[in-house]
Amino acid sequence: MLTRRKFVPTLTAPLFAKERKPNIILILSDDHHWQCLGAAGNPHIQTPNLDRLASRGVLFTNGIISTSMCAPSRGILLSGQESYQTGLDCNDHTGFRSFEGETVVEQLRRGGYETNLVGKWHIKPSPSECGFAKSSCWLAPAASRYLNPELRQGLDATANTETSGHITNIFTSAAVDVIQQAKQPYLLWLAYNAPHTPWTASEPYQKLYAGRNAELAPPNHPKATAPAPGRPAMMGRGGPGGNRPDGAFDWETYYAVISEMDAGIGRVVDAVEKSGQWNNTLILFAGDNGYLCGSKGLQGKVFPWEESIRVPMLAAGGLVKKATKSDAPVASIDIPATMLDVAGIRPSHRLFGASLRTAWSGGKFGRDASFSSWNDGRPEALVARFPVEPYRVVRTPARKYIVWESKKEAMFDLKADPFEEKNLAAAPAHAGALRAMKDRLRARMKETSDPAAAWL
């Protein structure tokens, strides 16, 4: 397992040094179902601040996560490479084993940015080893209680310190301090652990939804089913996975935790505007993975189904001049390329995402499909201690193709069959579409030197 070096600034100059570079704020939620956002068409959830950001920026209606698990998701955001390229491919492997280049954070710091981490970290290399210069509080690799959490203070703190209050509010206050105190262009990496289990929402937010659980499911969420025989419902870390004693998914608390996070994001946006830096700031928001919420009898994430890999994603701030919705096939691996693009910094190594900047500047996005993967079939890869068969996904706004390590395959028409119930892979009428999707995936596998290329 690679032990990353301490970051040492170099004298390499940024590409553009005449004007102050734009501030970059990356906000991550955790286990966030793509429809749990008012702007995504959910009339039941209250997310006014995220909705306002979406109305002032670009809402990506087809955003997906490149690997749907906490640690590899963060590895992709740091490296701009797929999880099977870096070796950080599951929560059991929290350290990079194959990636030895500069992280995106290191490159931004070298390019003149003040780099700040606030919130959940969940990988083994320390924040300073990955390029962060400052951190007032962060959460080490693990889920945490929401009230009076144990957080680390300082980049290389080895001991946790119990902190008074609700974790969402603690992270928000620390982020606001970063914005208020910044003296140079800054990267603020703000990683909330909401809405990861075990959930606890403050009383005003819990009251928003109390007693309404039966009516709260998103409008396009599949009806929850019982777990498959012999397979537990729980996937991932923390809590019972989100089910109430009656077996129904606990939408009340899940929504309440998201609404409380939304209020925190509102405070962050207010701080940016009060700093006078709105016109020179890019805000990126994305879920670090989706959440199945009972779909197909499953909780958690990891699986290739829509509720697991699809996430809320948007870009806003003064750099985004035109409000719009984009159906471009974007993925989390595009975020590192976007950050370096807007900073005017030439990547130090090849990135395998495309900049989202074209979505708000009138250009054409750099791909016609997005990709997601799971690469670790060992039982110990998951806390629930049962394996998930490795797979690769290629997805367009209209279709999704999945191939598993066993070479079984599936293709779904996402427009006609959003719940992925009718596998079209063997249907003669769809042979042309199947061939086109497989060709896209083969090209991606070749581009990324994917060890799974033999599956096709």
N, C-alpha and C positions, 0 to 999 in steps of 0.2 A: 504494500500500500504506500502510495507516494506521500511523503511528508513535504509539504510545500515550504518554500523558503520564506523568510521574512521579506516584506516588500522594501526595496531600496529605491528611491526615486532616481531616475536617470536624467541626463541633460537633453534627451530627445525633445525637440520642440513640437508643439501642436501644429497642425496644418494651418490654422487660421488664428493669429494672435492679436490682430488689430482691434477687434471688438470683443467686449465681454461675452464669453460663451454662455449659452443658455443653461439655466439650472435644470436639473433632471430629478424628478421625484417618481420613484417606482413604488407603488402601493400593491401589496399582495394580500389577498384573503386566502383562507385555508379550508379546503373541502367545500367549495362554493358551487352549488347547483346552478347551471347557466341561466335558469329561469327565475332565480331568486333575486330579482332586480326589477323594479317597477318599469324601467325603460325597456326591459325585455318582453313586456306585455303581460306581466303578472299584476293583476289588480288587487291582490290580497296583501302583498308585502309593502311596507313603507320604507323606501330608500330615497328620500327627497334629495339628498346631497349627491349621491351617485347619479341619480336621474338628471340633476341639473348639470353635472359634468358631461353626461352623455349628450344633453341638449346643446352644449357649448362646444362639442368636439366631435369625435368619430366613435360611434358605437359599432364594434365588429360583431356582426350577428352570427358569424360562423367561426368564432375563435375556439381553438382547441389547445389542449396541453400536450406537449411532446412526449412526456412520460407521466402517467397519472399516479404519482406518489411523491410524498413530501421531499425526501432527500434528493432523488434524481432530478426532480423538477427544479430544485435550486442549483444543482450542478449544471444543468442546461443553461440556466439564466446567467451563471457566472462564466461559462466557457464558450457559449455559442455553438456547442457541438452536441450531438445526440448522446443519450446515456450509454448506448453500446459503444460509442467512441471513447468516452471518458472512463468507463469502468465504474462510475457511480450510478449503479443501475437499480438499486433498491434500498430500503431503509436499513437493511442488514449490511450494506456496503456504503458507509457514509463518507468514505474518503476517495478522492480521485486515485485511480490506479494506472490510467493510461494518459491522462492529460497533463502535460508539462509546460504548456504555454502560459502567457500572462492572462489572468482573468480580465474580464471587461472592466472590473473595478480598478485593477492595477493600471490598466491603460488610461482610464479616465483620470486617475490620480497623476499619472505621468504627464497627462495633457493639461494639468493646471487645476484640476477639480479638488475641492475639499470633499472627501468621501466619508459618509456617515452611515452607520448601521443602527437601526432601531428595530427591535422585535425578534421574531423567531428566526433561528439560524439553521439548526438541524443538519449540519454536516460536520465532519471531524476536523478539517483544517480550521484553525482559529480565524476570526475576522481579519486580524492583522496580516496573517499569512495570505489572505486573498485580496489585500489591497486597501482595506478600510483604515482610515487614519483616526477615526473617532467613533465611540459608542458609549452612550451614557447608560444604556440598559439593553440587554438582549437575553433571549431564552435559549439555553443550551439544547442539544438534541434530545427532545422528548416532548410529549404533550404536557400541558401544565394546567393546574387549577386556575380558574379565572379570578378568584378572590385571594388577595394576599399572596401572590405568586412568588416563587423563588427565582430571582433573576440574577444575571451576572452584570456587574458594573465595571466598565473598563474593558478594553479589547482582549486582554489575555487573563482576565480574572479566572482563577481556578476554583473558587468556591462560590456557591450560590448564596445570595442574601435575600431574606424574606422582605418583600416590599409591600407596603400597606396600600390597599385599594383594589380596584378592578383592573385586570391586565390591559383591557382595551383603552381605558382612560390613562393608564400609566404610559403606554406606548404613544398615545396621542400627545400627551403633554411633552414627552421627550422629543417628539418630532417637531412640535411647535417651537420648542427651544432652539432646535437646529436652524430652523428658518429665520428666527428672530436674531440669532447670533452670527449667521454666516457673513463672512467678509469677502468671499470670492465665489466664483461659480461653484455650485455644490451638487453632488449626488446625494440624495436622501433615499436610502433603501429602507422602506418602512414595511415590515412584514408582520401583519397581524396574525394571531393564531385563531381568531374567529373566522368561520364558525366550526372549528375543529372541536370534537368532543373532548372532555366532558363539559357540556354547556352549562353556563350560569349567566343569566342576564340580570341586570339591575331591575328593580321593581317597576319603574315607569315603562320600560320596554316590554317586560313580561305582560303588563296589563293591556298593552296594545292588542294582544292576540288571545288573551285568556278565555277559555270556554268555547273557542271557535275551531278546534282542530279539524273537525270533519269537513269544513268548507275551505281549508287553506291551501290544499295542494295546488301547485301551479297548473294553469289551464291545459298544458300539453304534456303533463307528466303521466307516464303509464300507471295504471292501477296496480298498487302493491300486491305482490303474491307471496305465498309462503316460501321459505328457503327450500332449495332442492334437497331431496333426501340425502342424509349423511353429510350435508355441508352446512356449516354454521352461517348465520346471517351476517355476523360481524366481519368487517374487513378493516384492517388498519389499527392504529393505536387509540387507546382511550375510550372509556365508557362502554355502554352496552350497544353502541352503534346507532343510537337515536330512536329506539322503539319505546313506546309507552307500555305500561303494564297490560293494556288490552291488545298489544301486538301492533297497533297502528304506529306509523312514523310520527314523531313528535314535531310537527310543523310549528306549533306554538312557540316552543323554546328555540328551535332553529331560526325562525324568523326574528325572534326577539334579539338574539345574539347578533344577527346581521344588521338589524336596525340600530343597535347600539354602536356597532362599528361604523355604520353610515354617519351617525352623529359625530363620531371622532373624525372621520374624513372631512366633514363639514368644517370642523375647527382647523384642520390643516389647510384647507382651501382659503378660509378666512385669513389665516396667517400669511399665506402667499400674497393675497390681495393687499393686506395692510402693509406688507414689506415694500410695496411698490414694484414688485418683480413679476407680476402676473404676465405681462407682455413678453417676458424673456424666460418663461418657464414652460417646460413640458411635463405633464403629469400622465403617467401610464398606470393603468389599473388592470389587474388580472387575477383570477383565481389560480392558486398553485396546482389545483386539481379540481375535478368536479366531485359530485357525491351522488351515489345511486339512490339513496332515500327510499329503499324498498323496491325499486324497479327490478324486475326479474328475480324477486326474492332475495335481493342483495342489499347490503349497506356498504358504506365506504366507497372505494374507487378501484383502481388497477385494471379492471376488466375493460374490453374495448367498446362497451356500449356507450351511447351518446351521453347519458347522465354522468358517466365516469370521466370521459375525456373532453367533453364540451364545457367551456367556462365563460363567465362574463369577462369581457375585455373591452377597454376603451382607451382613447388618447384624447387629452384636453389640455387646456392652458393656452397662453397667448400665442404660442407657436402654431397652433391649429387655427387657421384663419376662417375656415368654413365648417359649419356644423353639418353633419351628414351621418347616414348609416351606410356601412360598407358590408357587402356580402362576400368580400374577398376571402379566400381560403387561408387564413392566417393561423399561426401557432405560436406558442410561447418561445420557441427558438428564434423567432423574429425580433424579440425584444432586445437582445444584446446588439444586434446589427443596427437597430433603430437608435439606441443610445449613442453608439459611436458615430453614427451618421450625423445626428443633430449636433454632436459635439465637434464635428469636423476633424475627427481623429481616424487616421488610417489604421485598420486592424493589424495587429502584430502577427496574426495567423489567420488561416482561412476560417471564416464563419459559414455555417450551413443554414442560416436564416436569411431572410430578405428584409430590408428596412420597410417599416410601416409608413414611412414618410410620404410615399406616393399616394396613400389613401386620403391625405388631407392637402395634397399639393396638385391634384388633378392628373397625376400620372397613372400608369397601369401597374398593378402589383406584380412582383417579380416571379410568381408561380401561378399555375392554374390548379394546384392541389396542395393539401397539407398532409402531414404524416404524424403518426403516433406509434409508440412501440412499448412492449413489455419484454424484458430480456432475461428474467431470472425465474426459472421454474422450480427452484428448490423449495421444499416446505418451510425451511428456516428463513426464507426471504420475507415472510409475513408473520406478524405476531400471532395470527390465528392458526398458524402451523399447518396449513395445507397449501399445496402448490396451485399456482395459476399458470396455465400453459403459455409459454412465450408466444407473442404474436407481433405482426406488423399491420398497420392500418394506413390506407391511403384514402383521403376524403376530399370530395368536391362539395360545393353547395347542393348538388343534386344527388350524389351517390356516395356510398362508402363500401370499400372492399377490405376484407380481413383475411389474412392467411396466418394459420397457426403453425407451430413447429412440426406437428404431425402431418402437415400439408393439407389438412382440411381447410376449406375456404367458405366464405360467405360474401354476398353482395346484397346491398339494400338500396331501394329507391327512397331517399330521405324525404322526398316531397309527398309521395303517395303512402309511404309506410314509415312515419316518423318514430314508431315504437319498435322498429326492427323485428318484425314478426315473420316476414315472408322472405326467405332466402332465395335469391334469384340466380345464384352462381351456376346452377345446372339447367336453367331455363334457356332453351334454344333461341327464343326471341330476344334474349339479352346477351347473346354471345359476343356481339360487337362491342357493347359497353364493357363487358367483363374483360375483353382483350385490351381495351384502352386503359382501364384502371390498372391492370397488371403491368402494362408497359410503363405507366407512370411510376409504379412502385419499383420495377426493375431499374429504371433510370436513377431513382433515388438511392437504391441499394448500391449501385455502382459508384455514384457520386460520393457516398459516405463510407465506402469500403465495408459495407454491412456484412458481418459474418453470417447473417441469415439468408444471403442471396441464394443458397442451395435449396431453399424451401420452394422456390418458383421454378 
